[in-house]
Amino acid sequence: MKRSTTFALTALILGAAVLAAAPTPVVKVAYPGNLQGWFFYNDVTDAVDNSLGSFVFGPGTPPLG
């Protein structure tokens, strides 16, 4: 009986620690005038080249995930 109680208590403490350490979600909106640290990279010339990519409109309601 003592072993199962110890296991349950350990699981509860570890579960609480994981929940406490969960990061807070942050929304960042990237657009051509402000890429928020994102960039397009040319792996042939080994250089950042933002002319390689483009932006498209996504769904009105973004999917979860």
C-alpha positions in Angstrom: 0.0 0.0 0.0 2.8 2.4 0.8 4.5 1.9 -2.6 1.3 2.8 -4.5 0.8 5.9 -2.3 4.4 7.0 -2.9 4.0 6.5 -6.7 0.7 8.4 -6.8 2.2 11.3 -4.8 5.3 11.4 -7.0 3.1 11.4 -10.2 1.0 14.2 -8.7 4.1 16.4 -7.9 5.7 15.8 -11.3 2.4 16.6 -13.1 2.1 19.8 -11.2 5.7 20.7 -12.0 5.0 20.2 -15.8 1.9 22.3 -15.7 3.7 25.1 -13.8 6.5 25.1 -16.3 4.2 25.2 -19.4 5.0 28.3 -21.5 2.4 31.0 -22.0 1.4 31.2 -25.7 2.5 34.3 -27.6 0.9 35.6 -30.8 3.3 37.1 -33.3 2.0 38.4 -36.6 4.6 38.4 -39.4 4.1 40.4 -42.5 6.5 41.6 -45.2 7.2 44.9 -43.4 7.9 43.2 -40.1 9.0 39.6 -40.3 9.3 39.2 -36.5 12.7 37.4 -36.9 11.5 35.1 -39.7 13.5 35.1 -43.0 13.9 33.3 -46.3 17.2 31.6 -46.7 19.0 30.6 -49.9 21.0 27.4 -49.1 22.8 27.5 -52.4 24.4 30.9 -51.8 24.4 30.6 -48.0 22.6 33.9 -47.6 19.4 35.4 -46.3 17.3 36.4 -49.3 13.8 37.6 -48.5 13.0 37.9 -52.2 12.8 34.0 -52.3 9.5 33.8 -50.5 6.0 35.4 -50.4 3.1 35.6 -48.1 -0.4 34.3 -48.8 -3.7 34.8 -46.9 -4.6 32.0 -44.5 -8.0 30.9 -43.4 -10.2 33.4 -41.5 -10.1 31.2 -38.5 -6.8 29.5 -38.0 -6.8 25.8 -37.2 -5.6 24.7 -33.7 -2.0 23.6 -33.4 
